[in-house]
Amino acid sequence: MATARLERVATVRLPLAIFNYAILTWFPIGISALLYALYGLASGNHVDVLRLVIFLVILRQINVFTLSTLFHRQYSHRQFEYHPWVEHPMRVWNWMWLGTGGRAWAILHRWHHASVETDDDPHSPTKKGGSLWNITGQTFKSYQKCLRNPDDYRKFEYKLPDDRFEHFVRRLEAKGIWGLVVVRIPLILALMTCFIGLPAAVCALPGIMGSVWFSTVILVNGLCHTMGYRIMDTGDTSTNLFPVDLFGWGEALHHNHHYQQGRANLAIAKWEVDTGFLALWGLSKVGIVRNLKA
C-alpha cells in the first residue's frame, strides 16, 4: 500500500472542495425550506421551517446510508452481505427515494469503474465533452443505454438481484422521467405527510429527491473527480474531498475507493475515518451484516 501523504497541488484546492461539498449537499434542502417559508407567508399560516429542515436532514442521512451500503458496497463491489430480511425492504426503500433498482445502479457503477474517464465512462466530468454540470444528463443517458441494449452490459451483471421486483423497476425505468420520478411522487408524499403534513411534504419534494441525487451523482461522480486531495496514484483523477465525511457516510473518500474497490473501509490514511464502515462494523456484531471485508 502506498504511504499516505497529501499531494500539494490537490491540497491547494481542498478548501474549495469543502465549500462546494457544503453547497451541493444542502442546496436541495435549502430550496425546500425556502418554499415552505414562502407558503407560510402566502397562506398566512404559521410554519415550522426548522422542523422541516431537521426532518429532511434525518431522512437524507437514512437514504444516503442505504444507497451507499446496499447499492454501492454490497451489490456493486460485494464488500459484505446484508441479512435478507434487511436487504429486500431496503431495496424497495432505495427505489422509492432514488427511482432505480439495485441491479441497474450496480451495472452503471461497475461500468464506470471499468472505463473510468475514457470516452465510454457513463458519467465523468473529465472526459471529452464532460463537466460537473452535465453529470446528471450523462447518467440519465447511460441508464437508458443499459436498458435499451442489455446485451452490451451482461458482463457487469454478475451476482446482482434479478427477481420480480427488479423486473418491475426495469419496466418503470424504461419509461424515462415518468418511471424514474413521477410514479414515485404519490408514495413519497404519502410517507412524508404522515410525519410533517401535506403542505410541508409538497415543499419537501425537491429537497429530499434532489438531495439523494446530488449526494450520489453530482458530488461523488462529479466533484470527487475535479477537486480534493489524493494520497496515492490511482491512474485517474479521483479525489477525496476531506478525511472525515460525516454527511456522505464516507463516500467522499472516493479516491481511496478507486484504489481498493473491494475494501469496505474506504479510509486508508491514519487520519481518515469512514463513518459508513463504522456503522456496518456495528451491524456486523448483531448479525445484520455478514462477511464484511475490512
C-alpha positions, 0 to 999 in steps of 0.5 A: 500500500502506498504511504499516505501523504497529501499531494500539494497541488490537490491540497491547494484546492481542498478548501474549495472542495469543502465549500462546494461539498457544503453547497451541493449537499444542502442546496436541495434542502435549502430550496425546500425550506425556502418554499415552505417559508414562502407558503407560510407567508402566502397562506398566512399560516404559521410554519415550522421551517426548522422542523422541516429542515431537521426532518429532511436532514434525518431522512437524507442521512437514512437514504444516503446510508442505504444507497451507499451500503446496499447499492454501492458496497454490497451489490456493486463491489460485494464488500459484505452481505446484508441479512435478507430480511434487511436487504429486500425492504431496503431495496424497495426503500432505495427505489422509492427515494432514488427511482432505480433498482439495485441491479441497474445502479450496480451495472452503471457503477461497475461500468464506470469503474471499468472505463473510468474517464475514457470516452465510454465512462457513463458519467465523468466530468473529465472526459471529452465533452464532460463537466460537473454540470452535465453529470446528471444528463450523462447518467440519465443517458447511460441508464437508458443505454443499459436498458435499451441494449442489455446485451452490451452490459451482461458482463457487469451483471454478475451476482446482482438481484434479478427477481420480480421486483427488479423486473418491475423497476426495469419496466418503470425505468424504461419509461424515462422521467415518468418511471424514474420520478413521477410514479414515485411522487404519490408514495413519497408524499404519502410517507412524508405527510404522515410525519410533517403534513401535506403542505410541508411534504409538497415543499419537501419534494425537491429537497429530499429527491434532489438531495439523494441525487446530488449526494450520489451523482453530482458530488461523488461522480462529479466533484470527487473527480475535479477537486480534493486531495489524493494520497496515492496514484490511482491512474485517474483523477479521483479525489477525496474531498476531506478525511472525515465525511460525516454527511456522505457516510464516507463516500467522499473518500472516493479516491481511496475507493478507486484504489481498493474497490473491494475494501469496505473501509474506504479510509486508508490514511491514519487520519481518515475515518469512514463513518459508513464502515463504522456503522456496518462494523456495528451491524456486523456484531448483531448479525445484520451484516455478514462477511464484511471485508475490512 
